[in-house]
Amino acid sequence: MGSFSIWHWIIVLVIVVLVFGTKKLRNVGKDLGGAVHDFKKGLNEGTDGQAKKDEVIEHQKDDNKA
């Protein structure tokens, strides 16, 4: 009972296709792929904006204070 054979997974896949249909499964796949793509794009845009040193304003220490 610990592991499933390939035949178990094939039967589950056939049942899922029969219940949902191929068109709905294709739409779910497209939506999921688009969400992952947008998520990765957002992560890359977030790191690019923070990595630019020109946009960072650094404060210089004032040594003349007594």
N, C-alpha and C positions, 0 to 999 in steps of 0.2 A: 504494500500500500504506500510505501515511501516514495516511489518514483513512478512516473507514467511512461509508457512506451510510446512509440511513434504512432501506433494505431489509435491510442486514446486521443492524441492531439488531432489526428485526422478526423475522427468522429466528432469531436468538439467543433472543429472548423466547419464541417458540413452542416451541423446543427445551427451554428451562428449564421451561416450564409442562407440557410432556409428560413430562419426567423426574420432576419433583417433585410435580406436581399442584397444583391451586388451593388445596386445604385446607391443605396444609403451608406453602405460600407465605404464606397469610393468617395462619397462626399465627406464622411468622417475623416478619412485619410487625408484628403486635401486640406480640410480645416485644421487638422492636427499638424500637418507639415507647415502650413502657413503660420500657425502660432509659434512653432519652434523657430522658424526663420525670423519672424519679427522679434522674438525674445533674444536671439543671438545678435541681431542687428542693434537692438537697444543696449545690450551689454557692451558692444564694440563702440557705440557712440558715447556711452558714459565714460569709458576709460580713455578715449581719445581727447575728450574735453578736459579731463583732469590732468593728463600727461603733459600738456603744453606748458612749458616753463614761462613763455612770454606773457601768458595771461595771469601768472601768479605775481602778486605784489608782496615784496618782502620788506619787512620793517628793519631798519638799521638801528643798531644800539647807539645811544647817545652817551659818549664817554665824557662829555664836558660837565655833566651834572656833579654837584659837590654836596 
